[in-house]
C-alpha cells in the first residue's frame, strides 16, 4: 500500500506503515495507539516501522472519539466501521469498488468474519462483567 501511495504522489513523510496487525481489529487498535501517541505524527510518519514506537503497547480509549477516514473494500467497510466505533474512533468510510468476480466470496468471508468478531466481542464483554 505504501508503494501504491508513493506512486500516486503521496510523500513518504506522510505515510505511516503499521506492519504488526494480523486482523482488522488489531489494525484498528494499533491505529488508535498511533493516533493517541504523544509524538504523533512525528514519531511515525515517514519512519521505518523498526524505528517507530511499537503500537502494540496499546493506548487508552480516546475521549472524545478520534475522527478517522477508512478506505477499504466495499464488502469490508461495514465491519470495519462497526469495529472503529466499538473501539472509540469516529470513522468516515470510503468504499473501494469491489471486484465483481470475487464479490460472492467476499460477502461470505465478511459474514463469517462478522460472526467471529461478534463472538469475540461478546466473550470480552462477559469477561469484563465477571471482574
N, C-alpha and C positions, 0 to 999 in steps of 0.2 A: 504494500500500500504506500509506503514512503517513496518508493521509486516512482510509482504512478503519480503521486502528488508533485514530486520534483519535476517529472516530465511535463506536467501541466503548469509549471511556473511557480509553484509554491516554494518559497525559500526554505532551505534546510533548517535555518534557525527558527522556523515557525512550526516545525514538525516534532511531535513527541512520539517516541516509539516505546510501547509497553509490551515486552516480549514474554511476560510471565503467565498470562492468563491461559487457562485450558477450557474455560466455559464463558458464556456470556455474562453470567452473574459475577464471576471473578473479574472479568474485564471491567464491569461497572464499579465494583468495589475498588479496584486499582485506580480507575479514573477518578473516583471520589477522593481517594487518598492523595492523588497527584494535585487535584484542584484545591484541596484544603491545605496542602503543604505550605509552610510559611515562606518558602523561597520559590514558589510557583510564580511565573513560568521560568524564571532564570535558571533554576536547577534542572529543568527537564528539556526545554525547547532547544533543539539542535545539539543535544548532548547524547553521546553514546550511552545505551542502557547500562553498560557496566560502570559508568561514571556517575550516573544519576542516582538519587536516593531510591531505595527499594520500596515500591508502593505496596508490597505485600505486608509491610508492617502495619498497614491499615490507618484509618482515621475515624474520628467520631463522626456521627451523622451530622451533616451541616444544618445549621439553623440560622437563617431561613434556608430552605432548599436551594441548591445551586442550579442556575439555568444551564442547560447543555443542549447542543444540537446533535442529533443522532442521524447518521446516514448509513443505511443498511438496506438489504433486500426487502422488497415489499412484503414477502412472506415472513420475514424475521422481525419486522418492525413492531407489530403489536406486542409480542412477548418482551421485546427489549424495552419498550415504553413502560409496560407494567412493572418490569424489574427496576427501572430507573426510579419510578415513583415510589415503589416499596423501599428503595434504598436511600431515599432522601434527596433525590435530584428532581429538577423541574425540566423534563425533556420536551423538545420540539423534534418531531420526526420528519425525516425526508426519505421517502422510499425510492430506492433504485429500481429501475424497470426489471421485472422478472424475466428470466429465460423461459419462455413458454414451453420449450421442450422438456424442461425439468420441473415445471410447476406442480404437477400432481405429486411427485415425490417430495418436493419441498414442503408442500402443505402437510403431507403425512408426517414428515420429520418434525415440523413445528408443532403439530398437535401432540406428538409424543413428548417433545421437549417441554411443552407447556405442562403436561401432566406430571412429568418428573419434577420440574421446578415447583409446581404447586404442592406436591407431596413433601419435598424438602422443606419448603416454607412452613407447611403445617407442622412438620416434625420439630422445627426450630421453635415455633410458637408454643407447642406443648412443652418442650424442654424449658423454655423461659418461664412459663406459668408454674412449673413444678418447683422452681427455685424459691 
